[in-house]
Amino acid sequence: MINFYEGVDLELYESILNSPFVPTTLIPRIPAADDTVEVPSKRVPKLRTDWDDEEKKRVEVDQKSKTLLIMALPNEIFQSLDACESAKDLWDQLENQLEGGTKMMKNRHAQCLNEYNSFHALPNESLE
């Protein structure tokens, strides 16, 4: 999937690693006065109408990366991931599910090998 993303647009995979991008603006610090306390500076999300062209492009790349990932998923897997809000959330949840499935397969494989290696016939049984 990483190769697909990088083949379509180099920014898509970067978007997954760093998403979601939310355009923000800095509200400057307000120093303390005689009758007020200091208000520290903070970042707040910008209104969509205030986004510049670069911010719009980054948000669109984030949305495109999430859409492409959703389109690649079978319905039964997507249903369990429908609540994810960003491509990064979706990607992380998929990784967790894959790791869990791999661990289950390894455990089942070890269990089968153990059953095979410990197999023996009962005294009144033959291998036929």
N, CA, C and O atoms as a MOPAC input file, in Angstrom:
PM7 MOZYME 1SCF
protein

 N      0.82400 1    -1.19100 1     0.00000 1
 C      0.00000 1     0.00000 1     0.00000 1
 C      0.87300 1     1.26100 1     0.00000 1
 O      0.54400 1     2.26000 1    -0.63900 1
 N      1.98200 1     1.19200 1     0.72500 1
 C      2.89900 1     2.33700 1     0.75300 1
 C      3.39600 1     2.63100 1    -0.65900 1
 O      3.43800 1     3.78900 1    -1.07500 1
 N      3.77100 1     1.58700 1    -1.39600 1
 C      4.23900 1     1.77400 1    -2.77300 1
 C      3.15800 1     2.39600 1    -3.64400 1
 O      3.44800 1     3.25400 1    -4.47600 1
 N      1.92300 1     1.97300 1    -3.46000 1
 C      0.81500 1     2.54100 1    -4.22300 1
 C      0.68000 1     4.03600 1    -3.94000 1
 O      0.59000 1     4.84900 1    -4.86000 1
 N      0.66900 1     4.38600 1    -2.64900 1
 C      0.54400 1     5.79600 1    -2.27900 1
 C      1.66900 1     6.63100 1    -2.87100 1
 O      1.42600 1     7.69500 1    -3.44000 1
 N      2.89800 1     6.15000 1    -2.73700 1
 C      4.02700 1     6.91700 1    -3.25600 1
 C      3.99600 1     6.98800 1    -4.78100 1
 O      4.47500 1     7.96300 1    -5.36000 1
 N      3.43600 1     5.96500 1    -5.44200 1
 C      3.31800 1     5.98500 1    -6.88800 1
 C      2.28200 1     6.97100 1    -7.38200 1
 O      2.45100 1     7.57500 1    -8.44100 1
 N      1.21700 1     7.13900 1    -6.62600 1
 C      0.16300 1     8.07800 1    -7.01000 1
 C      0.61300 1     9.50900 1    -6.74000 1
 O      0.51000 1    10.37700 1    -7.60600 1
 N      1.11100 1     9.74400 1    -5.53500 1
 C      1.53800 1    11.09000 1    -5.14600 1
 C      2.44400 1    10.94000 1    -3.92700 1
 O      2.04100 1    10.33800 1    -2.93100 1
 N      3.63800 1    11.46700 1    -3.99000 1
 C      4.59500 1    11.31900 1    -2.89400 1
 C      4.07200 1    11.88800 1    -1.57700 1
 O      4.46100 1    11.43100 1    -0.50300 1
 N      3.20600 1    12.86700 1    -1.66100 1
 C      2.69000 1    13.49400 1    -0.44700 1
 C      1.63400 1    12.65100 1     0.26600 1
 O      1.33000 1    12.91400 1     1.43000 1
 N      1.06900 1    11.64400 1    -0.40400 1
 C      0.00100 1    10.85900 1     0.20900 1
 C      0.47700 1    10.08900 1     1.43200 1
 O     -0.16400 1    10.13000 1     2.48100 1
 N      1.60100 1     9.38400 1     1.30300 1
 C      2.08500 1     8.60800 1     2.44400 1
 C      2.56800 1     9.53600 1     3.55600 1
 O      2.37100 1     9.25000 1     4.73700 1
 N      3.19700 1    10.64000 1     3.18100 1
 C      3.60000 1    11.63500 1     4.18300 1
 C      2.37100 1    12.14300 1     4.92800 1
 O      2.42600 1    12.39900 1     6.13100 1
 N      1.28300 1    12.28500 1     4.21900 1
 C      0.04400 1    12.73500 1     4.83000 1
 C     -0.44300 1    11.74200 1     5.88100 1
 O     -0.92600 1    12.14400 1     6.94000 1
 N     -0.31900 1    10.45400 1     5.59400 1
 C     -0.73400 1     9.43800 1     6.56200 1
 C      0.14500 1     9.51200 1     7.80500 1
 O     -0.34900 1     9.42700 1     8.92900 1
 N      1.43500 1     9.67000 1     7.59800 1
 C      2.34800 1     9.72300 1     8.73700 1
 C      2.12700 1    10.96300 1     9.59300 1
 O      2.29600 1    10.91200 1    10.81100 1
 N      1.75200 1    12.07100 1     8.97000 1
 C      1.66200 1    13.34200 1     9.68700 1
 C      0.24600 1    13.89300 1     9.81000 1
 O      0.07400 1    15.01000 1    10.29600 1
 N     -0.75800 1    13.16000 1     9.39300 1
 C     -2.11100 1    13.70900 1     9.39000 1
 C     -2.73000 1    13.62500 1    10.77400 1
 O     -2.16600 1    12.94400 1    11.63000 1
 N     -3.80400 1    14.24500 1    11.03400 1
 C     -4.48900 1    15.15800 1    10.14200 1
 C     -3.89700 1    16.56400 1    10.22300 1
 O     -3.51800 1    17.02900 1    11.29800 1
 N     -3.82500 1    17.21900 1     9.09700 1
 C     -3.35300 1    18.59900 1     9.07000 1
 C     -4.54100 1    19.51000 1     9.32600 1
 O     -5.54600 1    19.44700 1     8.61700 1
 N     -4.42700 1    20.34000 1    10.31800 1
 C     -5.47900 1    21.29800 1    10.64000 1
 C     -4.85000 1    22.68500 1    10.58300 1
 O     -3.98200 1    23.00000 1    11.39700 1
 N     -5.27400 1    23.51900 1     9.63500 1
 C     -4.73900 1    24.88400 1     9.57300 1
 C     -5.06700 1    25.64800 1    10.86100 1
 O     -6.21600 1    25.68900 1    11.30100 1
 N     -4.04500 1    26.24200 1    11.44400 1
 C     -4.24600 1    26.97900 1    12.68600 1
 C     -3.67000 1    28.38100 1    12.57300 1
 O     -2.88400 1    28.68300 1    11.67500 1
 N     -4.07400 1    29.21300 1    13.49000 1
 C     -3.52200 1    30.55700 1    13.59900 1
 C     -3.06500 1    30.75600 1    15.04300 1
 O     -3.64100 1    30.18100 1    15.96600 1
 N     -2.04700 1    31.56000 1    15.23000 1
 C     -1.49200 1    31.81300 1    16.55500 1
 C     -2.13600 1    33.04800 1    17.15600 1
 O     -2.11600 1    34.13100 1    16.57100 1
 N     -2.70700 1    32.86100 1    18.33400 1
 C     -3.21600 1    34.00000 1    19.09300 1
 C     -2.09000 1    34.39600 1    20.04000 1
 O     -1.67400 1    33.59500 1    20.87700 1
 N     -1.59900 1    35.60700 1    19.91900 1
 C     -0.43400 1    36.00100 1    20.70800 1
 C     -0.71500 1    36.08400 1    22.21100 1
 O     -1.86000 1    36.19500 1    22.64900 1
 N      0.35200 1    36.02600 1    22.96300 1
 C      0.30200 1    36.12100 1    24.42000 1
 C     -0.16600 1    37.52800 1    24.80800 1
 O      0.18300 1    38.52800 1    24.18000 1
 N     -0.96400 1    37.55100 1    25.86200 1
 C     -1.39500 1    38.83500 1    26.41300 1
 C     -0.72100 1    38.97900 1    27.76800 1
 O     -1.01800 1    38.22100 1    28.69100 1
 N      0.17700 1    39.93700 1    27.89600 1
 C      0.89800 1    40.07400 1    29.16400 1
 C     -0.03400 1    40.47700 1    30.30900 1
 O     -1.09900 1    41.05600 1    30.09900 1
 N      0.39900 1    40.15600 1    31.50100 1
 C     -0.38800 1    40.50200 1    32.68800 1
 C     -0.43400 1    42.01400 1    32.85800 1
 O      0.53200 1    42.71900 1    32.56500 1
 N     -1.53800 1    42.48000 1    33.32100 1
 C     -1.70900 1    43.90100 1    33.63700 1
 C     -1.96700 1    44.01600 1    35.13600 1
 O     -1.92200 1    43.01800 1    35.85500 1
 N     -2.22900 1    45.19100 1    35.59100 1
 C     -2.44800 1    45.39800 1    37.02200 1
 C     -3.59100 1    44.55000 1    37.57300 1
 O     -3.48200 1    43.99800 1    38.66800 1
 N     -4.66500 1    44.44500 1    36.83600 1
 C     -5.84500 1    43.74400 1    37.33900 1
 C     -6.16000 1    42.44800 1    36.58600 1
 O     -7.21800 1    41.86200 1    36.81700 1
 N     -5.27500 1    41.97700 1    35.68800 1
 C     -5.50300 1    40.73300 1    34.92800 1
 C     -4.27000 1    39.85100 1    34.98300 1
 O     -3.15700 1    40.31900 1    35.22100 1
 N     -4.49000 1    38.58300 1    34.76000 1
 C     -3.38900 1    37.62500 1    34.70400 1
 C     -2.91800 1    37.49000 1    33.25800 1
 O     -3.62100 1    37.87400 1    32.32400 1
 N     -1.72500 1    36.94300 1    33.09300 1
 C     -1.18200 1    36.73400 1    31.74700 1
 C     -1.95900 1    35.62800 1    31.03600 1
 O     -2.29900 1    34.61000 1    31.63900 1
 N     -2.23100 1    35.83500 1    29.77200 1
 C     -2.87700 1    34.81600 1    28.93900 1
 C     -1.80600 1    34.31600 1    27.96000 1
 O     -1.31500 1    35.08100 1    27.13100 1
 N     -1.44400 1    33.01700 1    28.06000 1
 C     -0.39100 1    32.50700 1    27.17000 1
 C     -0.86900 1    32.44400 1    25.72200 1
 O     -2.06700 1    32.40600 1    25.44500 1
 N      0.09900 1    32.43300 1    24.81100 1
 C     -0.26000 1    32.30200 1    23.39700 1
 C     -0.78100 1    30.88900 1    23.14900 1
 O     -0.42100 1    29.94900 1    23.85700 1
 N     -1.62600 1    30.75500 1    22.14000 1
 C     -2.16000 1    29.43100 1    21.80000 1
 C     -2.54000 1    29.39600 1    20.33500 1
 O     -2.76700 1    30.43100 1    19.70600 1
 N     -2.60600 1    28.17700 1    19.80000 1
 C     -3.00600 1    27.96500 1    18.41600 1
 C     -4.45800 1    27.52600 1    18.39300 1
 O     -4.88100 1    26.69000 1    19.19200 1
 N     -5.21300 1    28.09500 1    17.47300 1
 C     -6.62300 1    27.72900 1    17.29200 1
 C     -6.87000 1    27.42900 1    15.81600 1
 O     -6.22700 1    28.02200 1    14.95000 1
 N     -7.79000 1    26.51900 1    15.52300 1
 C     -8.08800 1    26.20800 1    14.12200 1
 C     -8.61600 1    27.43500 1    13.38700 1
 O     -9.38000 1    28.23500 1    13.92800 1
 N     -8.18000 1    27.55400 1    12.12900 1
 C     -8.66300 1    28.64900 1    11.28200 1
 C    -10.03000 1    28.29400 1    10.71100 1
 O    -10.38200 1    27.12200 1    10.57500 1
 N    -10.78000 1    29.31500 1    10.38600 1
 C    -12.01100 1    29.11300 1     9.62800 1
 C    -11.62800 1    28.68900 1     8.21100 1
 O    -10.59800 1    29.11900 1     7.69100 1
 N    -12.43300 1    27.86900 1     7.60200 1
 C    -12.14000 1    27.39200 1     6.24800 1
 C    -11.95900 1    28.55200 1     5.26500 1
 O    -11.16300 1    28.45700 1     4.33100 1
 N    -12.67500 1    29.61000 1     5.46800 1
 C    -12.56700 1    30.76800 1     4.56200 1
 C    -11.22200 1    31.47900 1     4.68600 1
 O    -10.84600 1    32.24500 1     3.79800 1
 N    -10.49800 1    31.23500 1     5.77100 1
 C     -9.21000 1    31.89200 1     5.99600 1
 C     -8.01300 1    31.04600 1     5.54700 1
 O     -6.87200 1    31.49100 1     5.66400 1
 N     -8.25400 1    29.84800 1     5.04200 1
 C     -7.15700 1    28.98700 1     4.60700 1
 C     -6.49300 1    29.57100 1     3.37000 1
 O     -7.16800 1    30.08800 1     2.48100 1
 N     -5.15300 1    29.48700 1     3.31500 1
 C     -4.45400 1    29.88800 1     2.08900 1
 C     -4.37000 1    28.67700 1     1.15000 1
 O     -4.80200 1    27.58100 1     1.50800 1
 N     -3.82200 1    28.87200 1    -0.03200 1
 C     -3.78300 1    27.80800 1    -1.04000 1
 C     -2.98400 1    26.58700 1    -0.56300 1
 O     -3.39000 1    25.45400 1    -0.81900 1
 N     -1.87000 1    26.79900 1     0.11700 1
 C     -1.04200 1    25.68600 1     0.61100 1
 C     -1.79700 1    24.86700 1     1.65700 1
 O     -1.72700 1    23.63800 1     1.65600 1
 N     -2.51000 1    25.53900 1     2.53800 1
 C     -3.29100 1    24.83300 1     3.56300 1
 C     -4.42300 1    24.03700 1     2.92300 1
 O     -4.69600 1    22.90900 1     3.33400 1
 N     -5.08000 1    24.61100 1     1.92500 1
 C     -6.13900 1    23.88300 1     1.22100 1
 C     -5.58400 1    22.63100 1     0.56100 1
 O     -6.20600 1    21.56900 1     0.59900 1
 N     -4.40000 1    22.76600 1    -0.04900 1
 C     -3.78600 1    21.62400 1    -0.72800 1
 C     -3.45400 1    20.51600 1     0.26800 1
 O     -3.69100 1    19.34100 1    -0.01600 1
 N     -2.90900 1    20.87400 1     1.43000 1
 C     -2.55100 1    19.85700 1     2.42800 1
 C     -3.78000 1    19.15000 1     2.97800 1
 O     -3.74600 1    17.93900 1     3.19500 1
 N     -4.85900 1    19.88000 1     3.20600 1
 C     -6.10300 1    19.26800 1     3.68200 1
 C     -6.66300 1    18.33300 1     2.61100 1
 O     -7.13800 1    17.24400 1     2.93300 1
 N     -6.61600 1    18.74300 1     1.34500 1
 C     -7.09400 1    17.90000 1     0.24900 1
 C     -6.27600 1    16.62000 1     0.13200 1
 O     -6.83500 1    15.55400 1    -0.12700 1
 N     -4.95800 1    16.70900 1     0.31900 1
 C     -4.10400 1    15.51100 1     0.27200 1
 C     -4.47900 1    14.56600 1     1.41100 1
 O     -4.53000 1    13.35300 1     1.20700 1
 N     -4.74200 1    15.09600 1     2.60300 1
 C     -5.18200 1    14.26400 1     3.73500 1
 C     -6.48900 1    13.54000 1     3.40200 1
 O     -6.62800 1    12.34500 1     3.65900 1
 N     -7.43300 1    14.27000 1     2.83200 1
 C     -8.72300 1    13.66600 1     2.48900 1
 C     -8.55800 1    12.60800 1     1.40000 1
 O     -9.20300 1    11.56100 1     1.44300 1
 N     -7.69900 1    12.88300 1     0.43200 1
 C     -7.46500 1    11.93500 1    -0.64900 1
 C     -6.81400 1    10.66000 1    -0.11400 1
 O     -7.18000 1     9.56300 1    -0.53600 1
 N     -5.86200 1    10.78300 1     0.80400 1
 C     -5.20000 1     9.59900 1     1.34600 1
 C     -6.19000 1     8.73700 1     2.13100 1
 O     -6.13800 1     7.50900 1     2.05000 1
 N     -7.08000 1     9.36000 1     2.88100 1
 C     -8.09200 1     8.59500 1     3.61600 1
 C     -9.05500 1     7.91300 1     2.65100 1
 O     -9.39800 1     6.74500 1     2.83700 1
 N     -9.49300 1     8.63600 1     1.62100 1
 C    -10.42400 1     8.06700 1     0.64700 1
 C     -9.82600 1     6.86200 1    -0.07100 1
 O    -10.49400 1     5.84100 1    -0.22900 1
 N     -8.57400 1     6.97500 1    -0.50600 1
 C     -7.92500 1     5.85400 1    -1.19500 1
 C     -7.77400 1     4.64800 1    -0.28100 1
 O     -7.93300 1     3.51100 1    -0.72400 1
 N     -7.47300 1     4.88100 1     0.96800 1
 C     -7.34100 1     3.78500 1     1.92900 1
 C     -8.67900 1     3.10100 1     2.15700 1
 O     -8.74900 1     1.87300 1     2.20200 1
 N     -9.73400 1     3.87900 1     2.29900 1
 C    -11.07800 1     3.31900 1     2.48300 1
 C    -11.48400 1     2.49000 1     1.26900 1
 O    -12.06400 1     1.41300 1     1.41500 1
 N    -11.18200 1     2.98800 1     0.07700 1
 C    -11.55900 1     2.27900 1    -1.14700 1
 C    -10.83200 1     0.94000 1    -1.26700 1
 O    -11.33400 1     0.02900 1    -1.92700 1
 N     -9.67200 1     0.80500 1    -0.64800 1
 C     -8.89700 1    -0.42700 1    -0.73900 1
 C     -9.36300 1    -1.48300 1     0.25700 1
 O     -8.95300 1    -2.64000 1     0.16200 1
 N    -10.20500 1    -1.10800 1     1.20100 1
 C    -10.62000 1    -2.04000 1     2.25000 1
 C    -11.89200 1    -2.79300 1     1.87500 1
 O    -12.81600 1    -2.21300 1     1.30500 1
 N    -11.93700 1    -4.08600 1     2.19700 1
 C    -13.20400 1    -4.80200 1     2.04700 1
 C    -14.23500 1    -4.23900 1     3.03800 1
 O    -13.86400 1    -3.70700 1     4.08500 1
 N    -15.50800 1    -4.35600 1     2.70900 1
 C    -16.56800 1    -3.78600 1     3.54700 1
 C    -16.53400 1    -4.29700 1     4.98000 1
 O    -16.74400 1    -3.52100 1     5.91300 1
 N    -16.27200 1    -5.58900 1     5.17400 1
 C    -16.30500 1    -6.13900 1     6.53600 1
 C    -15.18700 1    -5.57500 1     7.41300 1
 O    -15.34200 1    -5.48800 1     8.63100 1
 N    -14.07700 1    -5.19700 1     6.81400 1
 C    -12.99700 1    -4.57200 1     7.58600 1
 C    -13.31500 1    -3.09600 1     7.80300 1
 O    -13.11100 1    -2.57400 1     8.89900 1
 N    -13.81100 1    -2.42300 1     6.77200 1
 C    -14.11400 1    -1.00400 1     6.89800 1
 C    -15.16600 1    -0.74100 1     7.96800 1
 O    -15.09700 1     0.27500 1     8.66000 1
 N    -16.13400 1    -1.63300 1     8.11700 1
 C    -17.19700 1    -1.42300 1     9.09700 1
 C    -16.63900 1    -1.29000 1    10.51000 1
 O    -17.19300 1    -0.55500 1    11.32700 1
 N    -15.55000 1    -1.99200 1    10.80200 1
 C    -14.96800 1    -1.89000 1    12.13900 1
 C    -14.09000 1    -0.64800 1    12.28700 1
 O    -13.67900 1    -0.31500 1    13.39800 1
 N    -13.79900 1     0.03700 1    11.18700 1
 C    -12.92600 1     1.20900 1    11.21000 1
 C    -13.65000 1     2.49000 1    10.81800 1
 O    -13.02000 1     3.53100 1    10.63500 1
 N    -14.94900 1     2.41600 1    10.68900 1
 C    -15.75200 1     3.53100 1    10.18400 1
 C    -15.63800 1     4.78500 1    11.05200 1
 O    -15.83800 1     5.89200 1    10.55200 1
 N    -15.32500 1     4.63700 1    12.32100 1
 C    -15.27200 1     5.78600 1    13.23200 1
 C    -13.97600 1     6.58500 1    13.11500 1
 O    -13.87700 1     7.67000 1    13.68600 1
 N    -12.99700 1     6.08000 1    12.40000 1
 C    -11.71700 1     6.79000 1    12.26500 1
 C    -11.92700 1     8.10100 1    11.52100 1
 O    -12.61200 1     8.15400 1    10.49900 1
 N    -11.32000 1     9.16200 1    12.05900 1
 C    -11.54300 1    10.48200 1    11.47500 1
 C    -10.44300 1    10.92100 1    10.52200 1
 O    -10.65600 1    11.83000 1     9.71900 1
 N     -9.27500 1    10.29900 1    10.59100 1
 C     -8.17900 1    10.71400 1     9.71000 1
 C     -7.52800 1     9.47000 1     9.09600 1
 O     -7.72800 1     8.34500 1     9.55400 1
 N     -6.74700 1     9.71500 1     8.04600 1
 C     -6.02900 1     8.61700 1     7.40200 1
 C     -5.05500 1     7.96900 1     8.37700 1
 O     -4.87200 1     6.75200 1     8.34600 1
 N     -4.43100 1     8.75800 1     9.23800 1
 C     -3.49200 1     8.21500 1    10.21700 1
 C     -4.20600 1     7.30000 1    11.20400 1
 O     -3.70200 1     6.22000 1    11.51200 1
 N     -5.37700 1     7.71200 1    11.71000 1
 C     -6.15500 1     6.85500 1    12.60800 1
 C     -6.50600 1     5.53600 1    11.93100 1
 O     -6.37400 1     4.46800 1    12.52900 1
 N     -6.94700 1     5.61500 1    10.69500 1
 C     -7.31400 1     4.43700 1     9.92400 1
 C     -6.11400 1     3.51600 1     9.73800 1
 O     -6.21100 1     2.30400 1     9.93100 1
 N     -4.98400 1     4.10200 1     9.36200 1
 C     -3.75000 1     3.34400 1     9.12900 1
 C     -3.30800 1     2.65200 1    10.42200 1
 O     -2.95500 1     1.47300 1    10.40500 1
 N     -3.32700 1     3.38100 1    11.54000 1
 C     -2.91000 1     2.81900 1    12.82500 1
 C     -3.82800 1     1.67500 1    13.25500 1
 O     -3.35100 1     0.65600 1    13.75400 1
 N     -5.13100 1     1.83500 1    13.06700 1
 C     -6.07800 1     0.77700 1    13.42200 1
 C     -5.85800 1    -0.47300 1    12.56700 1
 O     -5.92500 1    -1.59600 1    13.06500 1
 N     -5.59600 1    -0.26400 1    11.27700 1
 C     -5.32200 1    -1.40000 1    10.39000 1
 C     -4.06000 1    -2.13700 1    10.83600 1
 O     -4.03300 1    -3.36700 1    10.86400 1
 N     -3.01900 1    -1.38500 1    11.18400 1
 C     -1.78500 1    -2.01400 1    11.66200 1
 C     -2.04600 1    -2.83700 1    12.91500 1
 O     -1.53000 1    -3.94800 1    13.04300 1
 N     -2.83900 1    -2.30700 1    13.84000 1
 C     -3.17000 1    -3.03800 1    15.06600 1
 C     -3.93200 1    -4.31900 1    14.75900 1
 O     -3.66400 1    -5.36400 1    15.35100 1
 N     -4.88500 1    -4.23600 1    13.83200 1
 C     -5.64500 1    -5.43100 1    13.47400 1
 C     -4.75600 1    -6.47100 1    12.80100 1
 O     -4.87900 1    -7.66300 1    13.08000 1
 N     -3.86100 1    -6.02800 1    11.91800 1
 C     -2.96300 1    -6.96000 1    11.24500 1
 C     -2.01200 1    -7.62400 1    12.22600 1
 O     -1.76000 1    -8.82500 1    12.13100 1
 N     -1.47900 1    -6.84800 1    13.17300 1
 C     -0.59100 1    -7.42200 1    14.17600 1
 C     -1.32500 1    -8.45000 1    15.02300 1
 O     -0.78100 1    -9.51200 1    15.32400 1
 N     -2.56500 1    -8.13800 1    15.40900 1
 C     -3.36500 1    -9.08100 1    16.19200 1
 C     -3.64000 1   -10.35800 1    15.42100 1
 O     -3.55900 1   -11.45200 1    15.97900 1
 N     -3.96700 1   -10.22900 1    14.13200 1
 C     -4.21600 1   -11.40700 1    13.29500 1
 C     -2.96600 1   -12.23600 1    13.10000 1
 O     -3.03300 1   -13.46500 1    13.09100 1
 N     -1.82300 1   -11.58200 1    12.94400 1
 C     -0.55600 1   -12.29900 1    12.78400 1
 C     -0.21700 1   -13.06600 1    14.05100 1
 O      0.23200 1   -14.21000 1    13.98000 1
 N     -0.42800 1   -12.44900 1    15.21700 1
 C     -0.15900 1   -13.13000 1    16.48500 1
 C     -1.05900 1   -14.34900 1    16.64400 1
 O     -0.61200 1   -15.40600 1    17.08900 1
 N     -2.34800 1   -14.19500 1    16.27200 1
 C     -3.26300 1   -15.33600 1    16.35900 1
 C     -2.81600 1   -16.46500 1    15.44800 1
 O     -2.85600 1   -17.63100 1    15.84200 1
 N     -2.38600 1   -16.13200 1    14.22000 1
 C     -1.93600 1   -17.17000 1    13.29400 1
 C     -0.68900 1   -17.86800 1    13.82300 1
 O     -0.57800 1   -19.09000 1    13.72300 1
 N      0.25000 1   -17.11200 1    14.38400 1
 C      1.45800 1   -17.71300 1    14.94300 1
 C      1.12900 1   -18.62300 1    16.11600 1
 O      1.70100 1   -19.70600 1    16.24400 1
 N      0.20300 1   -18.18600 1    16.97800 1
 C     -0.21000 1   -19.01400 1    18.10900 1
 C     -0.88200 1   -20.29000 1    17.62900 1
 O     -0.62400 1   -21.37100 1    18.15900 1
 N     -1.74100 1   -20.16700 1    16.63100 1
 C     -2.42600 1   -21.35600 1    16.09100 1
 C     -1.42500 1   -22.29400 1    15.43300 1
 O     -1.53300 1   -23.51200 1    15.57300 1
 N     -0.45400 1   -21.73800 1    14.71600 1
 C      0.58000 1   -22.54800 1    14.07400 1
 C      1.37800 1   -23.30300 1    15.12400 1
 O      1.64300 1   -24.49400 1    14.95700 1
 N      1.76500 1   -22.63500 1    16.20100 1
 C      2.51900 1   -23.28600 1    17.27400 1
 C      1.67900 1   -24.37400 1    17.93600 1
 O      2.20200 1   -25.43000 1    18.29200 1
 N      0.38600 1   -24.12300 1    18.10300 1
 C     -0.49900 1   -25.11400 1    18.69600 1
 C     -0.59700 1   -26.35500 1    17.80200 1
 O     -0.54100 1   -27.48200 1    18.29600 1
 N     -0.74000 1   -26.15500 1    16.51600 1
 C     -0.81800 1   -27.29200 1    15.58200 1
 C      0.48200 1   -28.08900 1    15.57400 1
 O      0.45300 1   -29.32000 1    15.57900 1
 N      1.61100 1   -27.40300 1    15.56200 1
 C      2.90100 1   -28.09600 1    15.61400 1
 C      3.03700 1   -28.90000 1    16.89900 1
 O      3.53800 1   -30.02500 1    16.88300 1
 N      2.59700 1   -28.33200 1    17.99300 1
 C      2.66500 1   -29.03200 1    19.27200 1
 C      1.79200 1   -30.28500 1    19.25300 1
 O      2.21600 1   -31.34100 1    19.72100 1
 N      0.57700 1   -30.17500 1    18.71600 1
 C     -0.31600 1   -31.33800 1    18.60800 1
 C      0.29300 1   -32.40300 1    17.69000 1
 O      0.20800 1   -33.59600 1    17.98200 1
 N      0.90100 1   -31.97500 1    16.58900 1
 C      1.52700 1   -32.91300 1    15.65800 1
 C      2.69700 1   -33.64300 1    16.31900 1
 O      2.81500 1   -34.86400 1    16.21600 1
 N      3.55200 1   -32.88900 1    16.99100 1
 C      4.73400 1   -33.48300 1    17.61100 1
 C      4.39000 1   -34.37900 1    18.79300 1
 O      5.13600 1   -35.30900 1    19.09900 1
 N      3.27600 1   -34.11300 1    19.45800 1
 C      2.91200 1   -34.92700 1    20.61900 1
 C      1.92600 1   -36.04000 1    20.26500 1
 O      1.41800 1   -36.72000 1    21.15700 1
 N      1.65600 1   -36.23000 1    18.99800 1
 C      0.71700 1   -37.26300 1    18.58600 1
 C      1.29500 1   -38.65400 1    18.85100 1
 O      2.45900 1   -38.92100 1    18.55300 1
 N      0.47300 1   -39.52500 1    19.40700 1
 C      0.84300 1   -40.93000 1    19.55400 1
 C     -0.44400 1   -41.75600 1    19.58300 1
 O     -1.49800 1   -41.28700 1    20.01300 1
 N     -0.32600 1   -42.95700 1    19.12800 1
 C     -1.47000 1   -43.85200 1    19.06100 1
 C     -1.73000 1   -44.45400 1    20.44600 1
 O     -0.80400 1   -44.64700 1    21.23400 1
 N     -2.98200 1   -44.74000 1    20.72200 1
 C     -3.34400 1   -45.42100 1    21.95300 1
 C     -2.92600 1   -46.87800 1    21.85800 1
 O     -2.73200 1   -47.38000 1    20.75100 1
 N     -2.77800 1   -47.58000 1    22.98800 1
 C     -2.28200 1   -48.97700 1    22.94900 1
 C     -3.09400 1   -49.90600 1    22.03300 1
 O     -2.51200 1   -50.80600 1    21.42600 1
 N     -4.39900 1   -49.72200 1    21.91400 1
 C     -5.20200 1   -50.63600 1    21.09400 1
 C     -5.44800 1   -50.06200 1    19.68800 1
 O     -6.27700 1   -50.60800 1    18.95900 1
 N     -4.76300 1   -48.98600 1    19.28000 1
 C     -4.94300 1   -48.38400 1    17.96900 1
 C     -3.74200 1   -48.66600 1    17.08000 1
 O     -2.61100 1   -48.79200 1    17.54700 1
 N     -4.02500 1   -48.76200 1    15.76900 1
 C     -2.92900 1   -48.85200 1    14.82200 1
 C     -2.96300 1   -47.57800 1    13.96300 1
 O     -3.95300 1   -46.84700 1    13.97900 1
 N     -1.91900 1   -47.32200 1    13.24000 1
 C     -1.86500 1   -46.12600 1    12.40500 1
 C     -2.72100 1   -46.24800 1    11.16100 1
 O     -2.94500 1   -45.25400 1    10.47100 1
 N     -3.19600 1   -47.42700 1    10.86200 1
 C     -4.06300 1   -47.62000 1     9.72400 1
 C     -5.45100 1   -47.19700 1    10.10200 1
 O     -6.36500 1   -47.27400 1     9.28100 1

